[in-house]
Amino acid sequence: MSHQFRYDSDEQGTVAVKVRSDSADRISRCLQIQSVAADAGFPCARPLTGAEFLEPGLVVSAETWLPGGEMHSGGEVSFAARSAKLLAGLMEILESQSPTGLGAPPPWMHWNPPTGGLWPPNPIVEGMDQDLVPEHVQAIARSVSQRLAQGVLPLVVGHGDWESQNLRWHEELPWAVHDWDSLVALPEAAIVGAASGAFASTAIPTLATIESSEKFIDSYQQARSRQFTQEEREVAWAASLWPALHNARGESLFQSPPVALDALTCQAPERLKRAGVP
């Protein structure tokens, strides 16, 4: 998670300064890829500096100031199609980029961590009462992890936090895509699938309806002018569950309103079926 500050520079005008606790090498790679997207005309801020240490473990960079636009609220199928087409345009721009250097994905995209646990390491979360997490959430997470572990699809570069809260629009035209620190190296179908479940999330994360997720996945394929294989379709539906699993676990541990949990509980059987999970 980054903190952003507005800074009025004599040389560059108004810029956004971003500070986050992360690896300078990983952020440098994210900035390189963000620059590629900006150079291609994709709606995003343009990096103005590289990644520098502000102090040990704290990385700072600057980019053009890009305020404005509206955040869409709602997960209707028409917005699912619009959001998916924007993601497809980005993925086409980034398809020549090497996935090396991006490191581990953020926790809401990090199934099957190298530690061998079900969830990625987080000392604060691990110190909480895990019995608060419903057993069916753990069971769904195990099923999703096992299904995604079977995949042998190539890694590509994509945006790993494709939520409505990170997109801005002018009416139906894209104005800005934010949060480029969340770039990931994962199979294309997994990136698309996770986005299909999370695209409607605003301040409170949720899980899109199955109808809207289906429209998102179909619209993405149409925009890329190719159909997913059966393996890719199953991976997409499996990955569609992981951000909601991450959020449902968090809701349970922090005893927040069960928005993602309720949607997950209702939809998981059908999504697992589409993922090829018996």
Secondary structure as the mmCIF struct_conf table of DSSP 4:
data_model
#
loop_
_struct_conf.conf_type_id
_struct_conf.id
_struct_conf.beg_label_comp_id
_struct_conf.beg_label_asym_id
_struct_conf.beg_label_seq_id
_struct_conf.end_label_comp_id
_struct_conf.end_label_asym_id
_struct_conf.end_label_seq_id
STRN STRN1 SER A 2 SER A 9
TURN_TY1_P TURN_TY1_P1 ASP A 10 GLN A 12
STRN STRN2 GLY A 13 SER A 21
BEND BEND1 ASP A 22 ASP A 22
HELX_RH_AL_P HELX_RH_AL_P1 ALA A 24 ASP A 39
TURN_TY1_P TURN_TY1_P2 ALA A 40 GLY A 41
BEND BEND2 PRO A 43 CYS A 44
HELX_LH_PP_P HELX_LH_PP_P1 ALA A 45 ARG A 46
STRN STRN3 PRO A 47 PRO A 47
BEND BEND3 THR A 49 THR A 49
STRN STRN4 GLU A 52 GLU A 55
TURN_TY1_P TURN_TY1_P3 PRO A 56 GLY A 57
STRN STRN5 LEU A 58 THR A 64
STRN STRN6 GLU A 70 GLU A 70
HELX_RH_AL_P HELX_RH_AL_P2 VAL A 77 LEU A 94
TURN_TY1_P TURN_TY1_P4 GLU A 95 SER A 96
BEND BEND4 GLN A 97 GLN A 97
TURN_TY1_P TURN_TY1_P5 THR A 100 GLY A 101
BEND BEND5 ALA A 104 ALA A 104
HELX_LH_PP_P HELX_LH_PP_P2 PRO A 105 PRO A 106
HELX_RH_3T_P HELX_RH_3T_P1 PRO A 107 MET A 109
BEND BEND6 ASN A 112 ASN A 112
TURN_TY1_P TURN_TY1_P6 PRO A 114 THR A 115
BEND BEND7 GLY A 117 TRP A 119
HELX_RH_AL_P HELX_RH_AL_P3 PRO A 123 GLU A 126
TURN_TY1_P TURN_TY1_P7 GLY A 127 GLY A 127
BEND BEND8 MET A 128 MET A 128
HELX_RH_3T_P HELX_RH_3T_P2 GLN A 130 LEU A 132
BEND BEND9 VAL A 133 VAL A 133
HELX_RH_AL_P HELX_RH_AL_P4 GLU A 135 ALA A 149
TURN_TY1_P TURN_TY1_P8 GLN A 150 GLN A 150
HELX_LH_PP_P HELX_LH_PP_P3 LEU A 153 PRO A 154
STRN STRN7 LEU A 155 HIS A 159
BEND BEND10 GLY A 160 GLY A 160
HELX_RH_3T_P HELX_RH_3T_P3 SER A 164 ASN A 166
STRN STRN8 LEU A 167 HIS A 170
TURN_TY1_P TURN_TY1_P9 GLU A 171 GLU A 172
STRN STRN9 LEU A 173 VAL A 177
HELX_RH_3T_P HELX_RH_3T_P4 TRP A 180 SER A 182
STRN STRN10 LEU A 183 PRO A 187
HELX_RH_AL_P HELX_RH_AL_P5 GLU A 188 ALA A 198
TURN_TY1_P TURN_TY1_P10 PHE A 199 ALA A 200
BEND BEND11 THR A 202 ILE A 204
HELX_RH_AL_P HELX_RH_AL_P6 ILE A 210 ARG A 224
TURN_TY1_P TURN_TY1_P11 SER A 225 SER A 225
HELX_LH_PP_P HELX_LH_PP_P4 GLN A 227 THR A 229
HELX_RH_AL_P HELX_RH_AL_P7 GLN A 230 ALA A 239
TURN_TY1_P TURN_TY1_P12 SER A 240 LEU A 241
HELX_RH_AL_P HELX_RH_AL_P8 TRP A 242 PHE A 254
TURN_TY1_P TURN_TY1_P13 GLN A 255 GLN A 255
HELX_RH_AL_P HELX_RH_AL_P9 VAL A 259 ARG A 274
TURN_TY1_P TURN_TY1_P14 ALA A 275 GLY A 276
#
